[in-house]
């Protein structure tokens, strides 16, 4: 017998809802004993030749999650080994189901006979495994917990995301974070079905990526950070490692080099980028708006071309983010001309441009992404379909304090408690803008006050889970009380993962 529930998030479902975040589009809970993933479990992949490799990668990641020793790690059976009927967990690709699932949707069924995840594309399989992961006991995340009984409830889930752009931004310019920290952040994004990592790679306080022919950008401009610490930077190999690691988890890296403002690290590295030909000293404060590239010099565009060319070479994703925010040293005419010329450079290197909302004052190509972050957004009413990323500072800026007296974080737009991050409707944010213009939601985390991975986790979670649900779940599945209940139990998974999350007082945290 099946117990049919409304989508997770509806009030009627709250007593029986499972601690899944983001809430799936629909769930049926089966009155059954479920399925136990045993020590001799197997995972089978059924896929065509085109996608077999990606599907196997998904299966391998699932096997490593389930098993924490060689003996307990499920065997992964490749396509053609068997029809999957005898396997405990089957990952099935069906390209003909694209209309049903879209590129990222999936169906998940757990019964006494085993587990089956079906999707049209490998990304959907991956997101199905993340839902399966959240159905497993939280102790599966804790590698020292041996001899675990991994019992799954019997359910049927059918799911697909609301928005195609579901992201977070990490500022590694104000304070530098190495490859290991970025990978840790990527893992936490993937758990919550986020698919964009926007890396803010350069600002007044530091330049964090090597550019051939411009060595002083990292040697000098990357040598410090806010407060005067030692700084750091990524080699091309480091950056490639991050991009590859993200891609394995179906996350696209969007690199940002902020320009023409927020450029003191570059200006300090190369005097010729300054209009007066004099390099300013390195900067370790937090004031904004004082720096700008000399937009009247040709050397500036040679510099921009070299930067964009390198990022385009290293970044398989289609976007290069050029910043464009908080420019106080240029006229509007100078600013617009610069942005339009940079847009041409980005296109010449085979990429689409993204930038903060200020760029919308210039002439934008329909493929350019405009990231709304403050104000009413009235100038975006005519944006093309799928062109606007929502990042309202009052809702999803993760570096903003939860409450007065918080040890880290800023408060310039006010405070952002957990409910404020969750309880808003994206389609109603910008008056007059068609819902079709919204490509998705991204939560930025600026690091003026953030110096460690523990700081990142404290500010990001639980609010990033709220953003993930807004970006993934259908609007009818969004309900604060239900989210709060699921989140309280989801916190056990974060605890097992060692996440330094903020125990928001609005939530009754399980185990606390």
N, C-alpha and C positions, 0 to 999 in steps of 0.2 A: 504494500500500500504506500502511496506517495502522499506526503503532506505538502500541499502546494502553498507557497508563501509569495506575497508580493515582493518586488525587488528589495534587497537589503537597503534599509534607510527608511522604509515606510513604517509608520508607528505600529501598525498591526503586527509587523514582523519582529518587533524589538525583543519580546521575550525569548524567541527562538533563534535570533540572528547569530551568525557565526562571526568570529573576530577577524573578518576579512577587510583589508584596507588597501586600495579603494574598494568601495562596495560594488559588486558585480551588477550587471544589468538585470539578471534574473537568476533565482536560486530555487531549486526544489530539494527539500530535505527528505530523505527516504527513511521510513521507519524500519531500520535494518541495523545489524550489528556493525556494519561498515567493513573495512578491510585492514588487515594487519600486514605491513610490509616486513617480511621475514628476512632472516639472515641470508637466505639463498634466492632473494628476489632477482628478477630479470627485467630489463627494459628493452622493448623492441621498437624499432623505427620503421615506419612504412612511408616511403617517399620516392618520388621520381628521381632520375639521375641528376637533374638540374639542381635540386635543393637538398640532396642527400647529405652533403657535407655539413651544411648549416644545421640540419636536423640532428645529425650525429653529435655536433658540438653541444646542442641544447641537451641531448640525452646524457652526454658525459658530465655536464655541469650538474644535472639532477642527480646522477649517480654519486658524484663527490659530495653533494649535500647530504644524501641519505646515509652514506657510509662514512665512518671515521676510522676504519681500519681496512686492510686489504680483504679480510674475511667478510666484512659487512657491507662492502661497496658492491652494488648490483652490477651484474654483467650486462653490458650493452650489446644488443644483437643488431647487426646492420641490416639495411633493406635487402630482401632476398634470402636472408638466412632462414626465416620462417614467416608464416603469414601473420604472426603476432597473436594468434588465438591462444597460444599457450603461455604467453608472457604475462607477468604481473602488471606491468605498466606499459601501455602502448602509446606512442607518439605518432599520430597519423597526419600526414600532409595530403590535402585534397584541393588542388588549385581550382577545381570546378566550384568550390564553395566560397569563392571570393565575394560574391554578392551577399551571401549570408553573413560572413564574418568580417569582411574588409581585410586589409593587410595586417591588422594587429589583433583581431578578435579570435575567439576560440570557443570550443565546447569542452567541458570537463565532466566526466561521469565517474563516480566511485560507487562500486557495489561490492557484494561479497565475492564476486568473481575477479575483481581487480580494478584497474584504473585505465581510462582511455581519455586522451586529449586529442582533439581534432582541430585543425586550423587550415586555412588556405595558404599561409606563408609561414616561414620559420619564426618570424617575430611573434605571431599568434601562439605558436607552440611554446615559445619562451614565456610569454605572459601567462599561459595556462599552467606552466610549471611553477610560476611564482604564486599563483593561487593555491596550487597543490601544496607548496611549501608552507603557506600560512594555515593550511588545514592540518598539517603535521604538528605534533606537540612541540612547543617552543624549545624543549631540550635538544631537538635535532640540530639547533644552531650551536650547541656547546660541544666542542670537539672532545672534551675530556670525559663526557658522559658515555661510558661504554655499556654494551649490552642493553640497548634501549629497545623497548617495545613501541613501535611506531604505528599507532592505530589511527586510521582515517575514518571520519564519519561518512556515511553513505549520502552522497549529494549528486545533483545534476545542476551544472552551471552553464549558462550561455551568456557571453560577454563580449563587448567591444567598446573602445573608448569614445568619449564624446568629442575630444579635441585631438588633433594630430600632433600639436606641440605641447609637451608636458615637461617642463624643465626646471632647472635650478642653475643659478649663476654662482660661481665661486671666484672671489677676488683674490688672486695670488700676487697682486702688485703691491698693495699696502703692507701686507705681511706675506712672506713667501712660504709656500707649502710644497714639500717634495713629492716625488712620484708615489711613494707608499701612501701618503695621506690622501692624495687625489684618488688613488685606487680605492681606498676605504670609503671615500665619499661616493664614488661610482657604485660600489656594492650596495650602499644604502639607498641610492636612487633606484637601482634596479629592483630591489625588494618591493618598492612601491609603484612599479610600472611607469616610472618617469623615463623619458627617452631623449632628452636634450641636456647636455652639460655645456654651459656657456662659461668659458674660461676668460676672465679679465686679466690679460697678460701684460699690460703696461699702463702706467699712470705716472703722476708726478713723483711718486716715491720709489719707483722701481721698474726696470725693464726685465722681463723674465723669459725671453725666447731668443736664441741665437739667430742672427741674420747674416748670411755670408756677405763679406765686403764691408760690413759695419760692425767691427768687433767691439768697439768701445760701448756700444749699447748695453752689452752684458758685463763687460769688464769693469766699466765705470758706472753706468746707469743702473746696473743690477746689483751693485755692491752694498746697498743699504735698504732700509725700509722704515716704516713709521716708528718713531722713537729712536732711530739710529742703530738698529740691530744689523747683523751681518748680511742680510738679504740672501740672494741666490738666483738661479736661473735654470731653465731646461735646455739641454742640448737638443739637437734635432732628434737624436736617438731616444732621449727621455720623452719628448713630446710624442714621437711615433709610438712608443710603448703605451702611453696614456690613451692615445686614439685607438690603438688596437684592442686594448683591454676594454674600453668602453664599447667598441663595436661588437665584441663577443657577447655583450649584454644588451645589444640592440639600442645603444645610446649613441647619438651623434654629437660629436664635439663641435662647438661653435666658438672659434677663437676670436677674441676682441683685442684690437690695438686702438685705444681711445685717441681720437684726433678731431679737430686741430687743437683742442684744449686738453688739459690733463696730460701734458707732454713734457714736464720739466726734466724727467729722467733722460729723455732723448735730447732735449735742448742742452742739458749739462754735458752730454757726451759728445756732441758735435756743434761747435760754435757756428758753423755755416748755416744751420737751421734756424738761427736767430736773425731777426732783421738788422740788428746792430752788429752782427758778427762776433758777439762776445758770449761765451758760455756762462750761464748762471751757475751758482753752486748747487750741489745736490740738496734735495729737500726731504725732510723727515717729519714735517708737520702734517696737519690735516685740513688746512684751508684749501678752498677750491676756487677756480675761475681766474687765476692770475697768470696762467701760462698759455701760450699759443704758438704753433708753428708759423713761420713767416710765409704766408700764403702767396706772396708776390714773387717769390724766388723759384726758379726752375729746379734748383737743387732739392727743394722740398718735395716735388713730385717724383724726382728720381728716387728719393728716399722712400716715399710711399710705395712706388712701384716695386722696389726691392723687397719691402716688407710683405706686401700683398703676394708677390710672386712666391716667396718662401712659404708663407702660410698656405697658399693654394697648392703648392707642391706636397706639403706634409699632411694636408687635411682632405680626406676623401669626401667629407660632407659638402653640401652645396653652398654653405654660407660663410662669409667673412664679415664679422661685426666691426664697424669702424667708429663706434662711440658717437661722438658729435654732441655730447651734452655739456651744459654749463660753460659755454664759451662767452667770455666777457670782454675780450680784447680785440674783437673784430667787429666790423660793421655787418649788418645783415646781408648786404650785397656781397661782401668778401666771403662771408660764411657760406652763402648759397652757392657761389661759384666754386668754392673749394669742394663742398659736398658733391656737387654734380660732376666735377672732374674726377674725384675719387671713385664715384659710382662707375664711371667709364673704365677706370683702371681695374676695378674689381671684375667687371664684365669681361674685359680683355683677357683676364686670367681664368676665365671659365667658371666664375662663381657668381652667386647672387649676393647683394649687399644687405646687411642688417645694420640698424643704428637706433639710438635712443630717439624719443619722440621729436626732439628738436629738428631732426633732419627732414621732417615732413614739410617744413617751410620751403624747402628746395623742390625742384622737379624730380619726382620719384618715378622709377620704373615700376610697373605693376608687380614685378617679382621681388621688389625690395621689401624687407621686413621692417616694420616700424614698431619699436618697443615703447609702449605707453607706460610712464612711471609716475607722473604727478599732474595735478591740474584736472580740468574737466575733460580734456581730450576733444574739445569741440572741433579742432582742426582736422580730426581724423574721420569726420562724418562721411567723407567721400573716398575713404580708403578702399582699395580693390579687395575682392573676396580673398580671404586667407592671407591678409597682409599685416594684420595687427596682432602683436603679442601683448597680453595684459600682464603688467607688473606693477599694480598700484602700490605706492610706498606705504599707504595707510593700511594695507591689507596683507601684503605678501613680502615686504622687505624683511628678511630673516634677521638682519642685524639690529632691528629696532627692539628696544627693551620690552619685556613682558609687563613689567610693573615698575613703579618708582623705586629707586634704590637697587635695581639689578646691578650685579657687579660688573657686567660687560654689556655692550650694546649702546646704541644712540637713541635719541628721543626727538629729533627735529620735527617729524611729522605727527608726534604724539606717541602713545604707547600702543602695543599690539598684543593684547591677550589672545589666547588660543581661539576663543569663539569669534573674534573679529577676523581672524585668518580664514575661518571656515564659512561663516554665516553671511554670504553675499552672493549675488547672482551675476555671473560674468556678462551675460547679454544685456544687462541693465546698467552696466558701469558707465558707459559713454553715451549720453543722450544723442539720439539721432543717427547713431552708427548702426548699420545693419548687422545682425548677428552673423551673417555670412562673412563679414570682414575679419572676424576673430579666428585666428589660427590656433590660439591656445593660451596657456598661462605659464609664466616663468617666475620663480621666486629668487630674487638676488640676495646674496649674502656678502656684503662689503666687510672688509676686515680691518678697519681702523683700530678697533678695540679687541681684535681677535688674534691671538698669538699661537694657539695650540689646537690640535684636533679635538680635544675635549671641549674647547670653546665653540668650535664649529658645531659639534653635536648638540651642545646645550642650547644654542640659538636656533638651530634648524629643526630640532625635534622637541615637541610633537607638531610644530606648525607646518613642516614640510609634508607630513602625512595629510593634513587638512588640504593643502594645495593639491596634492596628488589625487585626492578624492574629487575635488572640484573639477580637475582637468580630465579625469577618466570617467566618472560615473554619470549616468543620465540625470538630468535635473530632478526627475521624480524620485530618485533614490537618495536625495540629499536631505538629511534630517539631523539636526544638531544632537538631540537626545540619543538617537541610535548610534551616531558616530562616536559620541562620548562614551557610550557603553562598550562598543567594540574596541575603541582605543585603549580603554582601561585594561582589557585583556591582551591586546596587542603589545602593550608595554612589557609583558613577560618575555616576548621575543627579543625586544631591544635589550632587556637585561641579560638574556643569554648571550647576545652578541657583544655585550660590553659597551653599549651605547650610553654616553653620558647625557641622557635626555632630561629635560626639565619636567619635574612632576607638577604639572599645572594643577592648581587647586580646584579647577572646574571638573576634574576627572577623578573618579574613584579607582585608583590603580590597583589591580589585582596583585596580591602578594605583599601589599604595603599597609 
